[in-house]
Amino acid sequence: MSNKKTALITGVTGQDGSYLAELLLSKGYAVHGLVRRSSLFNTARIDHLHIGESRNENFHLHYGDLSDAGALRNVLDEVRPDEVYNLGAQSHVRVSFDQPQYTVDVTGVGVIRLLDAIRSFQKHSGHAVRFYQAGSSEMFGSAAPRQHEETLFQPRSPYACAKVYAHYQVINYRESYGIFASNGILFNHESPRRGENFVTRKITRAATRIKLGLQEKLSLGNLDAKRDWGFAGDYVEAMWRMLQHDEPGDFCVALGESISIRDFLLLVFEQVDLDWNEYVEIDARHFRPAEVDHLEGDSTRAREVLKWKPNHDVRSLAKMMVEEDMKLALKEKTLLEAVRI
């Protein structure tokens, strides 16, 4: 019998899912990812793992959805995972105000569906599963910084409320049924793979396009909000470490340093030798009905218990993102010039 571990990742097509899949594959895992059916291709971040010459034979995809309990039970029976990482969600905070019911169903109730599927699978198979739930610093909402595992949640969006619900259900299933289930309360983590509708990537993408004459202005909302931004590639290692620990638990993962969106603009536009004040416009449509002013995490427990340590700060993160988005902008400019010829 093989000693190779098997992991199942929901949300594998997202930023975190792609980095986690790479990490687990590098550690010799068989990795299975859950993909929502779509009429458009939505696997760009993981195409290098399952298409072409770089395809990894230990990487597999399955159709499924956190809104479909039957599909979750089927994939567990088929994959028989040792570890399940739940990264799937409707994860855009502003969008959650426009689609609150959908957000709560997938981001909150979806976790109950998955936990109950795991409970049932363990019962009938005798196969133990370790479960990771992707929490969010948004759960702290208006709580004063620095926030840590004992800080009272004060959520201020449908997304954050759904994540709080999921957090406590993980604790409930851990204490009621003995499931090895851990919550990772991750503060903002970004990368060149971040979706372009998230503020950090929106900024780095716009700055590089403006520099090359492909864009004139950048529309943003609240520039005074402060966030604790780290690199997603560092944070997925913390997820893995939680499931290797002897006991399940709840861990905050953060750099412990926060800057405002205004300061992030400065970091980014300085790299392309532009003054952001000349290009940024404030648009009320980007403001949330209830703002979260200041998130800054205390990850002492994760650093001491899990021996987790980040390799990037917000400055090296911004540099990394600008460099990659400049490559994209250069390709875009080259294509446009070729079309004009």
N, C-alpha and C positions, 0 to 999 in steps of 0.2 A: 504494500500500500504506500502511495506517495505521501511524503511529509509536507508537500507544497501547500501553503495556505491559499484559500479561496476567498475573495472579497467581492461584495456586490455594492455598487455605487449608484444611488439615485442622483439625478442631476449631473450625470457624467459629461454631458455636452457643454456644461458651463465652465467658467473660469476655474473654480476650485476643483471641479470634477476632473478636468484635464490634467491639472498639476498633481492631484492625488493619484490618478491612474498611472502617470509616469513614475511617481515615487514608489508605488506598490509593485509595479512591474520591475523596477530596478532592484527590488528586494526579493524577487523570485516568486511573487504571487501569481496566481491565475486571477485575472480581473474581469468581472462582468459588469457591464453598465446598463442602466435602464434608460431608454430613449422614448420620448413622447412621439407619437405618429404626427407627422406634419406634411403638408403638400410641398413645402419648401425644404431644401437641404439645411439641416441645423446641426451638422456634425463637424464644422470647420476646425474647431479647436482640437479634435481628436482624430482627424483624418489620417494624420501621420502614423497613428497607432494601428489602424485597421485597413488601410488602402495602400497599394503600391509596394515598392521594394522595401520600405521601412516597416511594413506590416509586422506586428508582434503576434505570434501564434498563441500567446497566453491572454490575449485581449479579445473579449466577446461582447456583442451588443444584443439586447433583448428589447422588444417593444413592451411598454407598460406605462402606468400613470398612477400617481398617488391618489387620484380620485377613483381608482378601480381596485377594490379590495380583492376581487377574484384574480386579477392579473398579478397582484403582489404575491398571493398565495402560490400561484402557479410557478412564478419565477423562483421563489424560494425552494419549492420542491425540485425544480430542475437543476438549480445551481448548487444547492446545499452549501451555502457560504459559512465560513468561520467568522467573518466579520461583515457587518452591514454599515455603510456610511450614508446617512440620509442628508444629501446636499440639495435635494430637489425642493423647489418652492416657487411661488410668485414673489420675487425678491426685490422688486422696485418699490420703495416706500411711497413715493408720490403717486404711482399708479394704484397703490392699494386703497387710496381714498376714492378713486374712480371705480374700482372693482372690489369693494370690500367683501362681498359674499364669496366670490371666487377665491380671493386671497385667503380668507379664513378656511375655506374648504380644503384647499391644497396645502397651504402652509401650516395650518393647525390640525384640522381633522385628519388630513392625510397621514400625519404622524401616528395617530391612534390606529388607523388602518394597518400601517406597517408594523407597529408594535404588536398588535393583536395577531397579525399574520405570523410574526416571529414566535409569539407565545404558542400558537397552535402548531407551528412547524416543529418547535423543540419538543412539544408534548408527544406528537405522533412519531417523530423520527429518532428521538433520543440524542439528537445532534445539537451541541451547545453553540450558541451564536452570541457574539459580542456586538453591541449596537452603539453607533455614534450619532448624535443629533446635533445638527448645525444650528446653534443659537445665534443671537445677534446682540451687539451692544445697543441696538435700538430699543431693546427691552427696558433699558435703564431710563430712557426718555429724559424727563426733567430732573432726575436725581443728580445731586451735586457730585462733581468729580473729586477725587479719582474713584471710579467705580470698581468694585471687586465682587467676589462670589457672595458676600453677605449683604451687599447693597440692595435696598428695597427697589423692586421694579416699579417704574412709573411710565408705562408705555403711552405714546402719543400718536399712534397711527394704527389702522387696521392690521398692517403687517406686524408691527411690534406686539399688538395684543395677541395675534395668532401665534407668534413665537413664544410668548409667555405661557399660553395655554399648552403648547407642545412641550415646553421645558418642564412644567409640573406633571404632565402625563408621563414623561420619561422617568421622573422620580417616583411617581405612583407605581408604574410597572416594575421598576427596580425593587421597590420595597414590598410590593404585593405579591409578585411572582418570582422574585429572585433573578430576573433577567440582568445580565451584565450590560447596563445601559448608562452611557455617559453623555453629559451635555458640554459642548464646547461653546462658551460665550465669546465669540470672536468679534473683536473690534474691526473697524474698516480695513479691508485688505484689498489691494489693487495690483494691477500688472498690465503689461501690454495686451493681455487677453481679455481685459475688462470690457464689458459692453459699452458701446459708444453713447448710450443714454445715461450712464452714471457720470457724476460730475468730474471726477479726476480724468477719466479717459476723454470725456467731452472737451476738457480743457487742453490736454496734450494733443489731441487730434486737431483741434481748431488752431492752436498756436503754430503747428508745423504747416498747416494748409495756408494760413494767413501769411506766413513767412515766404511761401512760394507763390503767392498771388492767386491761390485757388479759392480763397474765402476772404470776405471783408470784415465781418463782425462775428462776435460770439455772444449769444443770449444766455444769461444766467439769472438766478434768483437771489437768495440770501447769501451774501458774501461774508457775513460775520459768524456763521456757524463754524464751530471748531470741532475737528475730528482727529482721532488717533489713527493715522494711516500707516499700514505696514505692507509688506510684500506677500502676496498670496502663496507663492512658492514656499516661503518660510512657514506659513500658518498651517498648511496641510500636513507638515511634519508633526505639528502639535496634535492634530487629529489622530494620526497614526499612533503617537506615543500614548495617548489616552487609552487606546484599546490594547496596548501592550502592558499597561500597568497591572499590578496584582489585584487592585480593587477598582470598581467603577466609581465615578464621582463627577463633580462639576468644576470646570476650570475656565477662568478668564484668560484670553490670549490677546496680548496687546504690546505695543512698544513702550507705553507709558509716557508718551510725548504727544501733545496735540497742537495743531496749527489751524488757523482759519482758512476758509476757501480763498480769501483775499491773499493770504500769505502763500498758498499753493500756486495761485496765479503768478505771483512774483517769481517763485522758484522756477516755474515752467517758462515764462516769457523771457526771463533773463538768459535762458539757455539758447534762445533764438534771437537774442539782441533786439528785443522789442519791448515797448512800454505797454503793458496790458491795459492801462487806463484809456488808451487811444482806440481800443478795439472792443471792449466789453460793454454790452448794453444790459440793463436790468429790465426783466420782463416779469410782471406780476404773476403770469401763468405758471412760473416755476416755483413759486412759494407754496409751502405746505399749509393746509388749514391750521395745523398745530405744529409749531417748529420745535426742534430739539437743538438747544443752543450749544451744549458743550459735552462731548464724550471724550473721556480720557481714562484708560484702563490701568489697573494694577494687576500685573500677571505674576506676582511673587510666587503664588502657589504652583503655577505651571512650571516656572523656572526651577523651583526647589524640588518639587515632587517628581516632575516628569523630566527634569534636566533639559528643558527646552530653551533654546537660545536663538533669536533671530539673527540673520546675516545682513539685513538691509535696514537702513533708516529711511525716513521720508525723503531725504535729499537724494540718496542713491536710487530710490524708487522713482522719483520724478525724472532723474537723468535717464534711467533705463527706458521709461515710457516715451520720453521725447525722442530718444534715439531710434526706437522701433517705429514710432509714428512718422518720423521724418523719412524713413525708408518707404513707408506706404505713400506718403505725399509725393515723394520723388517719382515713384512708379506711376501714380495718378497723373502727374504733370507730363511725364514722358508719353503716356497713352494719349492724352489730350493733344499734345503737340503733333503726334503721329496722325491723329484723325484730321487735324487742320491741314496737314500737308496733303 
